[in-house]
Amino acid sequence: MAGIKVKLTQRTAEAAKPEARRYHITDTDLPGFRLHVLPSGRKGWYLAYRLGGGRGASQREPKIGDFPAMKAEAARRIAEGWLADVRKGGDPAGERKARREAPRMNDLFDRYLEDHARRHKKVSSVENDVRMIEKRLRPAFGRLKVAELARPEIAAFHKRLAETPYEANRALALLSKMLNLAEIWDMRPDGSNPCRHVRKYAETQRKRFLSNVELARLGNALRLAERDGFLELPAKEGVREKPARAPVSAEAVAAIRLLILTGARKSEILKLRWEWIDFEGRRANLPDSKTGDKSIVLGPAALEVLAGLQRTEGNPHVIRGAKPGAHLVNLKDPWLAVREAAGLDDARIHDLRHSYASVGAAGGASLPIIGALLGHTQAQTTQRYAHLSDDPMQAAAAKISGQIASVMHSGVSILAGDGRSNRQE
C-alpha cells in the first residue's frame, strides 16, 4: 500500500497495515492530505504543502492529529482549512510552532522581576511583588500562554479573593502592570490588556486613632515595660490559660515611642542610623524611604527619647537588635504585649502613625503640613485626616454661635469697639 494514492476515509485508515518502514498514503481529492503509518502501528493525519515559490520554496508537513483519536472527516476539515490559509499566504506549521513556543505567564513573571522590578523598584517593593507572584499569581496563571490570557479568567481569579478585597486589588494591579509590559515586550498585541474593565473592590480606609485616654494608657504601659523589662499579662480565654510575663526590651519601648512621637513608618524607625540624625537641626535625614529621601522632623519629646538611648560601638543603628551590628527586627511581639497591657487590642503599629496625624489635625495643623511631616507625596493620601481638622473650627463655631445666642437673648452687644448696650428699653 506504500506510495499509493486513494480516497482517505475512516475505512481506508483502519485498513492501512504497518510495514517495516514508515510510509504515507496521499488523498486523491485534497492535495497534500496524508495518513502516515509507522512500523509500530501508530497512524497520524498530516498536510504537506510548499511555502513560497521557485528555488526559495520550502516544504512543510505539520501534523493534524492522531488516528483513531481523530476521525477521517474531522482531519479532512482541518486540512481543508489549513490549505485555504496556505493559498492566502499563511503558514499553519509556522503558526503552530509559534504557539508551542509562545511565552507563558511563568516567563512573564520571571522577566518582570528581573528586567523591571529589581531594576526600578525598592527592595521592600520587590519583596512584596515576589510574595504576590508566588502566593497568588503563579499558581493561578503560571502555565497559561501570555497571549491567550483573557478577561474571564482574571475576573474569576479576582472574585475568588473577594474576602480579602485589598489583596485582590493589589494582585489585579500587579498583574495589569505586567501585562502592560508584555505589550511593550511584544508578548501581546498593543491595547490588549485583559485586566481592563475588571472592577476593583471598594476599599474602606481604616481610621483608627488613639484617643487621649488611650494615649495615656499606652504611656503607662511603656513606662512599666521600661522599668521592669517586661509586662504582666493576665490569663485570657482562648489565648493564655495562666498569667504571663511578656518581655519588652528598652529598644522596643524606644521604637514605639519614636513611632508615636514622629509619625514615621515602622521600617524608618527600626532602620534609623545615628549618622542620619541632626540634633542641631532637629531632624533625621533618611537617604532612602518608601517615597525616596526623607527628612523626619524631631520634636523635643522625640529628641529626649533619642538622647536617652545608648550607642554601641560597631552598631550604627539607633534601635539595636540582638545580633551584633544589627537593628531590632521583631517589634510585633513587644507591640502585642504593650497594646494588650494598655487595653488597645484592635490597634496596629501603623495606627500610631495615624494617631500622630490625627493629633496634628485636631490641633489645627493644615493638611499640607501634616502631609509633609508624614512624608506623603500625594495630597489625597493626607486627605483621610481632613475630617479631624474640622474639630478646631467646630469649637470656634460653637463659641461664636454661643456668643451670638447670648446677645440675642440678653440684648447686650459684644461687637468689638462698640461699648454700647443694645438692650431694648
C-alpha positions in Angstrom: 0.0 0.0 0.0 3.1 2.3 0.4 3.2 5.2 -2.0 -0.3 4.9 -3.4 -3.0 7.5 -3.6 -6.5 6.7 -2.5 -9.5 8.5 -1.1 -8.7 8.8 2.6 -11.7 7.6 4.6 -12.2 6.0 8.0 -12.2 2.6 6.4 -9.0 3.3 4.4 -7.2 4.4 7.6 -8.4 1.4 9.5 -7.3 -1.0 6.7 -3.7 0.5 6.5 -1.2 -2.0 7.8 2.2 -1.2 9.3 5.3 -2.1 7.3 9.0 -2.4 8.1 9.4 1.3 7.3 7.3 4.4 7.8 5.1 5.2 4.8 2.3 7.5 3.9 -1.0 7.4 1.9 -1.9 10.5 0.0 -5.5 11.6 -0.6 -6.7 11.7 -4.2 -9.1 14.6 -3.7 -7.3 17.0 -1.3 -3.7 17.9 -2.3 -1.2 17.2 0.5 -3.7 15.4 2.8 -1.9 12.3 4.1 -2.1 9.4 6.5 1.3 8.4 8.0 1.7 4.8 9.2 4.6 3.9 11.5 6.2 0.4 11.9 4.8 0.4 15.4 1.3 0.6 14.0 0.7 4.2 15.1 -1.1 6.4 12.5 -1.4 10.1 12.1 -3.0 12.7 9.8 -0.7 15.3 8.1 -0.9 18.1 5.5 2.0 18.5 3.1 2.4 21.9 1.4 5.0 24.2 -0.1 5.7 27.6 1.3 6.7 30.2 -1.3 7.7 29.6 -4.9 10.7 28.9 -7.0 14.1 27.8 -5.6 13.3 29.5 -2.3 10.2 27.4 -1.7 10.2 25.2 1.5 8.3 22.0 2.3 6.1 21.9 5.3 4.2 18.9 6.7 2.5 19.7 10.0 0.7 17.0 11.9 -3.1 17.4 12.1 -3.8 14.7 14.7 -3.6 11.0 15.6 -5.7 8.2 14.3 -8.1 6.8 15.5 -8.4 9.6 18.2 -9.2 12.0 15.3 -11.6 10.6 12.7 -11.0 10.9 8.9 -13.7 13.5 8.3 -12.5 15.7 11.1 -8.9 15.6 9.9 -10.1 16.4 6.3 -12.0 19.5 7.5 -8.9 20.8 9.3 -6.7 20.0 6.3 -9.1 22.0 4.1 -8.9 25.0 6.4 -5.2 24.9 6.6 -4.9 24.6 2.8 -7.1 27.6 2.4 -4.8 29.5 4.7 -1.8 28.5 2.7 -3.4 29.7 -0.5 -3.8 33.1 1.2 -0.1 33.2 2.2 -0.4 31.6 5.6 1.8 29.0 7.2 -0.1 26.7 9.6 3.1 24.8 10.6 4.8 28.1 11.5 1.8 29.3 13.4 1.6 26.1 15.4 5.3 26.3 16.2 4.9 29.8 17.3 2.0 28.9 19.6 4.0 26.0 21.1 7.0 28.3 21.7 4.9 31.2 22.8 5.9 32.6 26.3 3.8 31.5 29.3 2.9 33.6 32.2 5.7 32.0 34.2 8.1 33.5 31.7 6.5 36.9 32.1 6.6 36.8 35.9 10.4 36.0 35.8 11.1 38.6 33.2 9.1 41.2 35.2 11.1 40.6 38.3 14.5 40.5 36.6 14.1 43.3 33.9 11.7 45.7 35.7 11.2 45.2 39.4 14.8 44.6 40.5 16.0 47.5 38.3 13.4 50.1 39.1 11.8 49.3 42.5 12.9 49.4 46.1 13.9 46.2 47.8 10.8 46.2 50.0 8.6 46.6 47.0 10.3 43.8 45.1 9.8 41.6 48.2 6.1 42.4 48.1 5.9 41.6 44.4 7.7 38.3 44.8 5.2 37.3 47.6 2.2 38.2 45.5 3.5 36.4 42.4 4.5 33.2 44.3 1.4 33.2 46.6 -1.3 34.3 44.2 -0.4 34.8 40.5 1.9 32.0 39.6 -0.4 29.2 40.9 -3.4 30.8 39.1 -1.8 31.7 35.7 1.7 30.4 35.5 1.2 27.7 32.9 -1.1 29.8 30.6 0.2 31.5 27.4 0.7 35.2 27.9 -1.1 36.0 24.6 -4.0 33.8 25.5 -4.8 35.1 29.0 -8.3 36.5 28.8 -10.6 38.7 31.0 -13.0 35.9 32.2 -10.0 34.0 33.8 -8.8 37.2 35.5 -12.3 38.2 36.7 -12.8 34.7 38.2 -9.4 34.9 40.0 -10.3 38.4 41.4 -13.7 37.0 42.5 -12.0 34.2 44.4 -10.2 36.8 46.6 -13.4 38.7 47.4 -13.0 38.1 51.1 -9.7 39.9 51.1 -10.5 42.9 48.8 -7.2 44.8 49.4 -5.2 41.7 48.5 -7.4 41.1 45.5 -7.0 44.7 44.2 -3.2 44.6 44.7 -2.9 41.3 42.8 -5.0 42.8 40.0 -2.9 45.9 39.8 0.4 44.0 39.7 -1.0 41.6 37.0 -2.1 44.6 35.0 1.3 46.2 35.2 3.0 43.0 34.0 0.5 42.6 31.1 1.2 46.2 30.1 4.9 45.4 30.0 4.1 42.2 28.0 2.8 44.5 25.2 6.0 46.5 25.3 8.0 43.3 25.1 5.9 42.0 22.1 4.3 39.2 24.1 0.8 40.6 23.5 -0.8 42.9 20.9 -0.9 46.6 21.9 -4.0 47.6 23.8 -5.0 44.0 24.7 -4.6 44.1 28.5 -7.4 41.8 29.7 -7.3 43.4 33.2 -9.2 46.4 31.8 -12.8 46.6 32.9 -12.3 44.1 35.8 -13.8 46.2 38.5 -11.9 46.6 41.7 -13.4 46.1 45.1 -14.2 49.1 47.2 -11.6 49.5 50.0 -12.6 51.0 53.3 -9.7 53.1 54.7 -9.1 52.1 58.2 -9.4 55.1 60.5 -8.1 54.0 63.9 -6.7 56.8 66.0 -5.8 56.6 69.7 -7.8 58.9 71.9 -6.3 61.0 74.7 -7.3 58.3 77.2 -5.8 55.6 75.1 -2.6 57.5 74.6 -2.4 57.8 78.4 -2.8 54.1 78.8 -0.2 53.5 76.2 2.3 55.8 78.0 1.6 53.9 81.3 2.3 50.5 79.7 5.5 51.8 78.1 6.7 53.2 81.5 6.1 49.8 83.2 7.9 47.9 80.4 10.8 50.3 80.6 11.1 50.0 84.4 10.7 46.2 84.6 11.8 44.9 81.2 8.5 43.0 80.9 4.7 43.4 81.2 2.4 41.3 83.4 -0.4 39.9 81.2 -3.4 38.3 82.8 -4.9 35.0 81.7 -7.0 35.4 78.6 -9.6 32.9 77.4 -8.6 31.3 74.1 -5.1 32.9 74.4 -3.5 32.1 77.7 -4.6 29.8 80.5 -2.4 31.4 83.0 -1.0 34.9 83.6 2.3 35.5 81.8 5.3 37.9 81.7 5.9 39.2 78.3 9.5 40.6 77.8 9.7 44.1 76.3 13.2 45.4 75.7 14.2 49.0 76.2 14.9 49.2 72.4 11.3 48.1 71.7 9.9 50.7 74.1 12.1 53.4 72.4 10.9 52.3 68.9 7.3 52.5 69.9 7.8 55.9 71.5 9.5 57.3 68.4 6.8 55.9 66.2 4.0 57.8 68.0 6.2 60.9 68.5 7.3 61.3 64.9 4.6 59.6 62.8 7.3 57.8 60.9 6.9 54.3 59.4 8.0 51.3 61.3 10.8 50.5 58.9 12.1 54.0 59.0 12.5 53.9 62.8 13.8 50.3 63.0 16.5 51.1 60.3 17.3 54.5 61.6 21.1 55.2 61.9 22.9 57.6 64.2 24.7 59.2 61.3 21.4 60.4 59.9 20.3 62.3 63.0 21.0 66.0 63.0 20.4 67.0 66.7 21.1 70.7 66.0 18.7 70.8 63.1 16.3 68.6 64.9 15.8 66.2 62.0 16.6 62.7 60.9 17.7 62.8 57.3 16.9 59.4 55.7 18.8 58.8 52.4 16.0 56.5 51.3 12.5 55.6 52.3 9.2 54.3 50.7 8.9 57.7 49.0 12.6 58.4 48.4 14.9 60.5 50.5 13.0 61.9 53.5 13.5 64.2 56.5 11.8 63.3 59.8 11.2 66.4 61.9 12.1 65.6 65.6 10.1 67.4 68.3 11.5 67.9 71.8 9.9 64.7 73.1 11.4 62.6 70.3 14.8 64.2 70.8 14.6 63.3 74.5 14.0 59.7 73.6 17.0 59.7 71.3 19.2 61.3 73.9 18.4 58.6 76.4 19.4 55.7 74.1 22.8 54.1 74.4 25.1 53.7 71.5 27.1 50.6 70.8 30.4 50.6 69.0 30.2 48.8 65.8 26.4 49.1 65.6 25.2 52.2 63.6 21.5 51.6 64.4 19.5 53.7 66.8 17.2 50.8 67.7 19.7 48.0 68.4 18.9 44.4 67.7 20.1 41.2 69.5 22.7 40.4 66.8 25.9 42.5 66.7 25.7 45.4 64.3 22.0 44.7 63.5 18.8 46.7 64.2 15.8 45.4 66.0 13.7 43.2 63.7 10.8 41.8 65.8 8.7 44.7 67.0 5.5 42.7 66.5 5.7 40.6 69.8 6.6 43.6 72.0 3.8 45.6 70.5 1.2 42.9 71.1 2.2 42.8 74.7 2.2 46.6 75.1 -1.2 47.0 73.4 -2.7 44.3 75.5 -1.4 45.8 78.7 -2.8 49.2 77.5 -6.2 47.7 76.5 -5.7 48.5 72.8 -6.5 45.1 71.4 -7.6 46.4 68.0 -4.7 48.8 67.4 -2.0 48.1 64.9 1.5 49.6 65.0 0.7 51.6 61.9 -2.2 53.2 63.8 0.5 55.1 65.8 1.3 56.9 62.6 -2.4 57.7 62.1 -2.7 58.9 65.7 0.3 61.3 65.2 -1.5 62.8 62.2 -4.9 62.9 64.0 -3.4 64.9 66.9 -1.9 67.4 64.5 -5.2 67.7 62.6 -7.2 68.2 65.7 -4.7 70.8 66.9 -5.3 72.9 63.8 -2.3 71.8 61.7 -3.1 72.2 58.0 -3.3 69.1 55.7 -0.2 70.2 53.7 1.8 70.4 56.9 0.6 67.0 58.1 1.4 65.5 54.7 4.9 67.0 54.8 5.6 65.6 58.3 4.4 62.2 57.3 6.3 62.2 54.0 3.3 61.9 51.8 4.0 62.6 48.1 0.3 62.9 47.2 -2.3 65.2 48.7 -5.1 62.6 48.6 -3.0 60.4 50.9 -3.3 63.0 53.7 -7.0 63.7 52.9 -8.1 60.9 55.2 -7.4 63.3 58.2 -9.4 66.2 56.7 -12.5 65.5 58.9 -10.3 65.7 62.0 -9.1 69.2 61.1 -12.7 70.4 61.4 -12.6 70.0 65.2 -11.0 73.4 66.0 -13.4 75.1 63.6 -16.3 73.4 65.3 -15.1 74.6 68.6 -14.7 78.2 67.2 -18.2 77.9 65.6 -19.7 76.8 68.9 -18.1 79.7 70.7 -19.2 82.3 68.2 -22.7 80.9 67.9 -22.9 80.8 71.7 -21.9 84.4 71.9 -24.5 85.4 69.3 -27.2 83.5 71.0 -26.2 85.2 74.3 -26.5 88.6 72.7 -29.8 87.7 71.1 -31.1 86.5 74.5 -29.8 89.4 76.6 -29.6 92.2 74.2 -26.1 93.1 75.3 -23.7 94.0 72.4 -20.3 92.2 72.3 -19.1 93.7 69.0 -15.5 94.8 69.2 -15.2 98.6 69.9 -18.9 99.1 70.3 -19.1 99.8 74.1 -22.8 100.5 73.8 -25.7 98.4 75.0 -28.3 97.4 72.6 -30.8 96.4 75.3 -34.3 97.4 74.3 -35.8 99.7 76.9 
